[in-house]
Amino acid sequence: MPPAAKAADTTRDNPWRLSRLTQNIKIYVDRMSPLWVEGQVVQYNPRPGSRMAFFTLRDTESDTSMTVTAFPNVITAIGAGFEEGVKVVARVKPVFWERSGSLNLQAAEVHLQGLGDLLAQIERLRQRLAAEGLFDADRKKPLPFLPRVIGLVCGRNAKAKDDVIVNASARWPGARFEVREVAVQGQYAVREVTQAIAELDSLPQVDVIVVARGGGSVEDLLPFSDEALVRAAAQTSTPLVSAIGHEGDAPLLDYVADYRASTPTDAARRIVPDLVQELDGLARAREGMRSAIQRRLDQERYNLDLLVSRPIFLAPAATLEPHRTFIDSVLTSLRTQVERRLSSERQSILQASATLQALSPQATLERGYSMLRLPSGELVRDASQVPKGTLVEGILAQGRLVAQVVGSTPATRAPESPQ
């Protein structure tokens, strides 16, 4: 029997094969035009390197959900903020898979919608401010150990105010606060919080500023990601603590603050020390110093006893004896050498004196010789120097005389030897 041409023609005795049904379904689905749908992303697991991205889209007014596939470039084009929980509008084409008999959607475009778009804008702002260096660690100012006055920006009659003041005062009873109660959500929040931060920053006695708000929805915390408020916080000269929402919340104020507290209570624990712990620490420090000093004294006393018991301290002169013996030996040697040198020099002087006396003119005169000298002082060596009538001075061994030449005889030259 030939198979039925239409689904309505099938019978119990002439059914379609399952593959025939899936083929016909695929033909019908392929004829559908692309369309735009909206929904909420309820499951998305990024798969880096995968050729296809998968996420689940659910109708926000019912439990209807479908799997959506998209090429990686489609997801990349969405930008920041695409994650579970965001609302999107997508241009999709239904796709039926014959082998598994499953129907899903293939997305050609995906755009964030509503809150998701706001979150994407915040993410782009975060990236831009980070690129400017507003979140850099080297810009963070250290918090004071014990602030004179704590500036607190919080909501009016808010629980966050009590959380900070009560917990900080419990840790340090003398803590002082300068409180600014402002709108922490809604259209006035950005302006009032920014003004409060500026006012507290201008007070010289305020050493730290805490911006605190309890938990809330993402929409409630949007003012704390406003660019104007974030830039105002970055320009403060006073250290600033952000205590917005709960542990999982992360408005942009957290990134620019000098310290990010997970909750207002955590901020209170961070801005002041614990008096009980500090007193305990002081007590332990005093005891530790006392013990250290006692140990040092005991050690030095022991070392001093060791020194005193050494032989050198019992007989200090004993160490000088070898040096004294050495010095005496050196002195004796020096005296011997000096006396020997003096004796040698004395003998040399005597010999030189004897030679000098033997060669001196005085010795010659004492042997009976004399010297004649002209009035000019020139010694007479030749008779031609003293013509008749010349006065001469005679130098004798004992005394002198003056005489006048009455005559002179020139010296006779010795005959020259024949050559």
C-alpha positions, 0 to 999 in steps of 0.5 A: 500500500502506498504511503499517505500523501497527507497527514490527514490521510494516515490510518492505523494500517497506513501510518507515516514513518517518523522520519517522514513526519520530521521531514515534513515538520522541517519543511514547514518550519523552514518556510517560516520567516525570521521574526523578532521575539523578546524574553529573559535570559535564564541560562547562559554558559559562555564557551570560549573557543566554541563555534556556537553560543547557546542560551535559554530564553524564557517568556517573562509572563509564562514558563515558556522557554526555548533554546537559542543558538548564535554565532560568537560574533552575535554575542560579541556584538551585544557588548557588556551586560549580557548575562543571566537575568537580562531582558533581550529582544532578538531577531531569530529564525526557528530551526527544526532538527530532524534527528533529535526532533527538537525545535530551537531558535537561531539568533541573527541579532540580540539587543539588551532591553530595559535594565539590561541596557542600563547594566551594559551602559554601566559596564561601558562606563566602568571600562572607560573610567578604568582606562582613565585610571580612576580605579588604579590601586596607587590612587587609593588613600590609606584609611586613618588608624583612628579618625578624629571625626567620621563623615557619614552619608546615608539615607534618612532614618535608614538602618545603614546609619544605625549599622555604622554608628552603633557598630563603630561606637561599640568598637570605639566608644569615643567615635564622633560622627558628622552625619549627612542624611540624603536621598539614596535612591531616586532622581535626587540621589545623585545630586544630594549624595554628591553634595554631601560628599563635597561638604564632608570633604571640606571639613578639616576635622573629618578624617574619613567619609563613609557612604552607606546604603542598605541592600536594594534592587539593581534599579535602587543602586543605580545612582551609585554608578552615576558618572558625576557621583563617581567622579566627585568621589574620585576627587575627594582628598579625604579617604572614602569608604563605600558601603553600598548594598550587600556582598554581591552588589558592586556599583561603580562607587565601590571601584573608585572608593579607597576601601570597599566595604561589603556592608555598612556593618563591615564599614564600621569595623574597618574605620575604627579600631576595636578598643578591647583588642587594642587594650589587649594588644597593649597589655601583651606588648608591655608584657612582651617588652618586659620579658624581652628586657628581663631576658636581655638583662639576664643574658648580659649579666651572664656574659658579664660573669663570664668575662669577670671569671676569665684569667685576664680579668683576674691578673690583667698585668700578666698580658703586659709582661711579654710586651714589657720584656719585648720593649726592654729588649728593643731599648737595650738593642737601641742603646747598644746600637747608638753607643756603637754609632757614637763611638764610631763617629767619635773616632772618625772625628778624632782622625779628621781633626788630626789630619786637619791639624797636620795640614793646617797653616798654623802647624806649618807656622809652628814649625818656624815658617811665616807668611807675608801678606800685602796690605791688600790681603794678598799672600806674597808668593813671588819677590816680584810682588814686593818692590823696594819700600813695600810694606808687608805684614808678617804672620808668625806662629805667635803674633804678627809684624809689619816690615818694609822691603829694602830689597828683593831678589827675583827667583832664578828659573831652573834651566830647562832640560834638553829635549 
